């Protein structure tokens, strides 16, 4: 066998790529599998393994550090979009939050593609297969106990305001629930992370890759597509440059069985378009031969966005936040300095009004109650972090005095796009998430901010913890009674991304429910880009489940 020929070539060694390769090899040990990863192998770096250092990794050599185009609904701001650039992908740089989202998200997905395997019940065996749940007394019907990814709870860290924060949420009607990963996340749940004693769980280490060929620091230019009497077939990949250090002397590597693109929601559509698989007009504009006209490649991008608010503590001398000399329990530094995630719905009357506004602007004559979002839960997530988390004015990070709340839009309706800047694979794609393009999204974030103020400013327990809100020098304070316009001004100034992009190679549009690219044989996409609807959770758990199910689908096909 030529060293430049493999049964399977996987473009991208991130969460999905590493998990998929490992499971394929386990299922059929005779397979020869190649992972091609643009980043480095960082398995020996202590700053990566130490989960508390994740913030310092953003913007580092392990981050693609993409920028969006100016966001016209967010004061034309250009936002930084992080993406892991290493073997292990986002599992190398992410914050490690482990949530699945709402059962209804997945059931809507299954309904959309007419395949129950992508519903919550269909994916549940794979959610369980991925994880080793931290609590051995957890529900075996919903949790896994033998998977490669291990989790832990922040409950064991005993942060000083744990009980007060819990009570403040209860005072506005958000009850505590023992598990956020049971398909119904609405409520107040303990933060769960994919760590062990604070050590990050990286996909390329958690999943066994020892019998798999891995090329790191190697960029793929395109998938090679041949035409056999009108039938398009993926036969391999072309590298951006040869990798002689790894004894891959040719720039073309062939695949006997399949090519799998697993480069993430930003890079996967770029690879497809550079391969002549995408919107014909855009490919022609750049002089790329069109093999299959797939107008939805790079479309339907959605991403979680959020805003921070900063709060000055009463009695900070008691060591209530990171930066205080008294905030010194070693357990505090084994993960994110967060107790709980609060997941909640927004009021349905206001949501219906916002949907009706969007329908009117789009010229859509439909019942707002039939909108995909109306029957779903988990519109927003809010957490209270024991650090003044900001990159500049007005909070010094960390100062031991300020804490941060984050309000996250979990079910965005705004859709953006990924386009090619040019034909050079080394050039970043043009990323336009189109944040806050809909009244629904703006409404949900407003309600989230109002809820934060109710918890911290309107409850007695909140007022006992917080002295005041910290505002930028050019900003204006808001309250739970602020007008929509005042809240929108705050949101536009503060909006950031949670770097959870998905949907740019949507299932049902670009790939079928077996993850096969439409119109091309022997080519699949396996990563977050195939998720056709937003998930009300931090998406890494779902991406692992996709890879696990994809492996079973592929193994069953031969």
N, C-alpha and C positions, 0 to 999 in steps of 0.2 A: 504493500500500500504506500502510495506517495505520502510524504509528510504533509502535503498541501491539500489532502482530501480527507474529509471527515463525514460521518453519517449525518450529524447535526452540527450546524453552526448557529451559535446564539450571539447576537449582536447586543452587547451590554451585559455586564456582570453585577447588576444591582440587586435589589431585593428579589425581583421576579426572576431575573436571569440566573442567579446563583441557585435559587430554590428549584427552578425548573431543571437545570442541568443535573443537579444532584439526584432528583427523583427519577429522571429518565435513566440515569446510569444504574440506580438501585433496581429499577424495574426491569432493565435489560442490560446486564453487565457487559455484554459483548459489544455494545454500541461505542463508537468513537465520537466524542463530543468535544467541540471547541467553543470556548467563551472568548470573545474579543472585547476587551474593556479599554476605554479611552484613558482612564485614570490609572493610578498606581495601586499596588498591593500595600496596604497600610496596617496589616495585621499585627505588626510589632510596635506600632506607635502608641506610647502610653497616653498621649493627649487625646487620642481617639477612643481608646478603651475606657478611659475615665469619663463616665457619663456626665459628670458635673461640668466638663470643659466644653460642652457642645457649642456654646455661644461663640467661643474663640475660633471655632472651626469655620464658621460662616464668613465668607469672604477670603478664606485661606486658599492654599494651593489645592485643597480638596473640594473646592466649590466652583461650579461653572460660573457663578456670580453673574447671571443674566440681568439685563435691564429690560423693562417694558418700554414700549413706545409711550409718549405722553398720554396720560389717561384723562380723556376730555371731561369725564364726570367727576374727576378728583382734582380740580384746579390745574389740569394739564401737568400734573406731577409725573416724573419718571420714577418708577418703583423698582427696587432691587428684588429679583426673584432668585432665591437660592436653589441649587440642585447639586446633589452629591456627585463628585467626580473622582471615583475610586472604586476598586473592587469592593463590592458591598453597597455601592450607590448611596441612596439616602439613609440607609441604616448606619452609615459612617458618620453622618453629620446631623441627623435629625434630633429632635428633643426627646424622642423615645416614648411618647404617649401611646398607650395601647388601648384603643377603643374600636368597636366594630361598627357602631352606628345603629340605626333603627331597622328592625325587621321589614318595615314597609318600604324602605329605600330599595332593598334587594327584590322584594316582591314586585315593585313597579318596574324594575329592570327586567325581571323574568317576563312580565306581561308585555313589555315593549318589544322584546326579541322573540317572544312566543317559545320560550324554552325554560321549563321549571328548574333546570339545573342551576340557573343563575338567581333563583329566588333564595330567600333566607334558609328554607329547609334544605334546598339543594346544596347550598354552600356550607351549611353547619358542620357536616363531617370534616370539611377542610379547615374551617376555623379551629376545630378541636384538634385536628391532626398537626397543625402548626405549633401549638403552644404547650408549654408545661406551666400550668396555672400555679400561682404562688401559694394558694390556700388548698391543702389536701382535702379539706372538708367542703370544697366547692361542689356545685351541682354537676355531676358527671354527664347529665343530659345536654348541658350547654357549654361546659368547660373541658379543655383537654389537659391531660396530665403526663403525656409521654412525648411531646413534640420537641423539635429542635430549639424553638424560641422560648426562653424562660422569662417569667414576669415577676415583678414584686410590687408591693403596695407602699404608698407613702405613709400609711397609718402607723407603721412602726417607727417613724421618725419623731413623733410627738412634738410637732411644732407648737410654739407657745400660745398661739391664738386659735388652736384647733377647735376647741369647744365653742368659743365665742363666734367664730365664723359659721360653724354648723348651726348654732342657734339663730344667728341673724338671718340665714336663709329660711329656716323653719318659720321665722316670724312673718315672712311674706308669702308663706304657703308652699315653699319648695321642700318636700320631705326628703329625708335621707333614705337611700336604698342600698342594700348590701352589695349589689353587683351592677355595674354599668354595661357589662358585656353579655347580657341575656336577651338581646334583641329589642329591649325596651329601655333606652337610656334616659328617658325623661325623669328628672329628679336630681338629687344631689348625691354624687358618687365619689368614692375615694379615688384619687389619682392612681392609675395602674401604669407601669412602665415596663418596657422590655429590657430589664437589667437584672443582674444578680449581684447583690451586695454592692450596688453602684456601678458595676462593670457593664458596659454597653454590649448588647447582643448584636453582632454583625452577621448579616446573612451569609457571607462567604466563609465565615468561621463556624457558624452554627450548623450549616449544611455541609456535608462531606463532599469536598471537591478533589480528593486525592487522586482519583482515577480519571480526571478530566483535564484536558489541555487548556491552559489559560494563557492568553496573550494580554499583558497589561501595557499601558502607555501606547496603545495602538488604536487609531481612529479608522472606522469604516467609512469609505466614500459612498458606496452604493451597494445595493443588492443587484447581482447580475441576473438579468431576465432574458431568456431565450424565447424565440417564436418558432413553434413547431406546427406548421400548417394552421396558423391562426390561434393555436393554443399557447398561452403564455405560461412559462415554467421558470421558477426561481432555481438557478443551478449553483449559486454560490455568492460570494461577496468580493468586491474590490476594495483593497485597503487604500487609505489616503497616501501611504508610503510603505515600502517594504520594511519588514522587521527582521533584520538579519541576526540581531542578538538572540532571537528566539528560534533561529533556524527556519524561519518562514521566509524563503528567498523570493517568492513570487508575490506580486500584488494581488493576484487572483487566487482565491481559495475556494474549492468546490465542495458541494454538499451532496452526498448520495441520496439522502432522504429529504431533509427540509432545512430551510433557513428560518430562524425565529428572530424577529426584531424585538428587542427588549430594552430599548434605550431611553424609555421614559416619555412622559407626555410632551416634552419639548423636542427631544431629539428623534423619537420614532417617526413622527410625521416628516421631519426633515430628511431622514434616510429614505423614506418611501418616495418623497418628491424627487430627490436626487437620483432615484432609480427609475424615474419615468412613470411613477404611479401616483397620480394626484390630479388636481384641477388642470384640465388641458390648457386653458387660457394662460394660467400662471406659468406652466412649464414652457409653453411656446414663447412667452415673454423673455425667458432666460435661455432659450435655445436648447432646451432639454427634450430629447425625443420622448414622445408619449407612448408608453406601452399599453396602459389602461387608463382611461379617463375616469378618475375617482374624485368627483367634485367636493366630497366631504372630508378629504384628507386635510388635516390642519384646521378644520372648522369645529364648532361645538365645544371649544375649550371652556372649562369652568374651573374656578379656583376659590378656595376659602380665603376670605379677607377678614381683617379685624382691626380694632383700634385699641390703643392703650389709654388708660387714665392713671394718674399718680396721686397718691394720698399720703399726707403727712400724719404720722402716728402720734397719738397721745402716749406719753411715758416711754419714748424710745430707749431710754436709759436701761430698761429692763431686758434689752437684748431681743427685740421682737422681729428684727429684720437683718438681712445679710449686710455686712459692713460694720455692724456694731461689734465691739470686742466681746460682748457678753453673748452674742449669737454664735456659740462656739462648740455646740455638741457635734462630734464627728458625724453622727447620723444625719444631721441637717444637710450634709454636702454629698450625699449618695445619690442624688437625683435632682429633679426640679424642685425648687423650694415652694411647693404647692401642696395643699391638703386635698382640695376637692375640685371636681368639675361639675358645674351646674348646667344641666341641659334642659331647655324649656321651650314651650310653644309661645307664639305671640297671640294676642287676642284675635279671634276669628273675624269679628266684625271689621276691625281695621284691615286685616289681611284681605278680606273680600273687596273692600274699597280700593286697596292698592292694586289688586288683580284687575279690577274693573278699569282703573286708570290706565294700566298698561295695555289692556285690550282695546280701549278707546284710541290710544295713541297709535297702535298698530293696525287699526281698522279691522279688528277681529270681533265677529258677532258670535259670542259664546257665553255660556253660563259660567260665571267665576267659580261656582262651587264644583265644577268639573275640572278645574285646574289641577295639575299634578301635585301642587304643593298643599292644596287645601286639606286633603285627607291625611297628610303626613305630619309627623311630630318632629321634635328636635330641631327647630328652626335656628336656635342660638345656643352657644355655649359660653359660659362666663367662668373665669377662674381668678382667684386672689393669690398673688405671688409675693413672697416675702423678700422682695428686692425692688429697688427703684429702677425698673428696666426701661431704659431709653438711651438713645444714641447721642443726645445732646441736650440743649436747653429744654426744660429747666432743671432736670434731675441729674445729679452726679451718681454714677453707677459704680458700686453700690455705696450708699451713704449711711445706712443703718437707721435712717429717719423715715424715708419714703418706702411705700409698697406700691405694687402695680396691680390694677385689674385689667384683664383683657376680655373684650367682647367680640365673639367670632360669629360671622355669618356662615352657618353650616350648610344651608340649602340655597345657594345662589341661583337665581334665574337668569342673570346676565350671562351671555355667551360671547367668547372672544375667539381669537384665531392665532395660528402659527403659520407664518409664511417664510419663504426663502428670501434672504437678502441678496444672495448671488449663488453661483454654482460651486463655491469652495466649501467643502465639508468642515473646514476649520472655522468658518465664519458662523457666529451665533445666529440662530433663526430670529426672525422678527416676531416678537411676542407682544400680543395685544389682548390681555385678559378682559378688557372692556368693563372694568369694575364699576359697579353701581349704575349700570345703564338702565335699570328698571326701578319703578316706584316700589315694587315688592321688596327688592334688596335694601333700598333706603329705609323703608318702613321697618323692616326687621331689625336693622342696626339701631335705629332710633329707639325702638322698644327695648332693645338690649341695654342701651345707655340709661334709659329711664329706670330699668330694673336695678342696675348697679347703684344708682342714686337712692332708690328705695331701700336697698339693703344697708348701705353704709351711712346714709344721711337721714333717713326717715324712721329707722328702727332704733329703739333705745340701746340695744347691744351694739349696733353700728356706730352710734354717736359716742359710745364709751370707748371705742377703739380709735376713731379717726378724729383728728383735730381740724383738718381742712383739706380741700382738694388743691393740688399744685398745678398751676396753669402757666402756659408759656407767656413770655413777656408781652407778646402781641395777641394773646388769646383772650377769650371771654369765658367766664364760668357758666356752667349750665346746672340745671336742677331737674328733678323728675317732672316738674311742671313747665319746663322750657318749651318754646314753640318748635314746630318742625324745622323752621328756618334756622333757628339757633343751633339745634342739634345737627342739622345737615352741615352747617359751617364747621362745627367741631369734627365731624366725621371726615369731611373732605381734607381737612388739615392733617389728620392723624392716620388715615387709612394706610395699612400695610398688608402684605400677603403672608399667609400661613404656609406658603409653598406646598400646597396640596393639589397641584394641577391634575386634571383628568379630562377625558372625553375627546381628545384631539384626533383619535383614530377610532371613533365610536363604533361599538358593536351595533349591528343592525344597519349601519350606514356604510362603513368601510370594511369591517370584518363581520363574518357570520358568527353564529353562536358556538361554533367550534374554533373560533379565533383565526380562521383562515381569511386571508385577504381576498376580497371578491375579484374574480377575473384572473387570478394567478394561482397556479398549482404549486404546492410544496412551499408555501410561504404563510407564516402566521405572525401575529403580534401578540405578545404576552407582557402586559404591564398596565399601569394606571390609565394609559391613553385609551384603552378600550372601554372603560367604564362610561356608560351612556348617560347616567344621571348622577347628581351629587349625592354624597354619602354623609350622613350626620355624625361623623366620627373622624378621627385622625386616620388617614386612609391606609397606613402601612399594613395593618392586620388584614384588610381586604385585599391588598395587592398580593400578600403571601398566599391567601386562599385562592386567588385567581391562578397563581403559578401551580399550586398543588392540583387543582382541578385540570389545568391545561396538561400537566404531565400524564394524568390518567387518560385524558382524551387522546393524546398523541400515542401513548402506548397501546391503546385499544384499536388504533387505526392500522396496525400492522401485526 
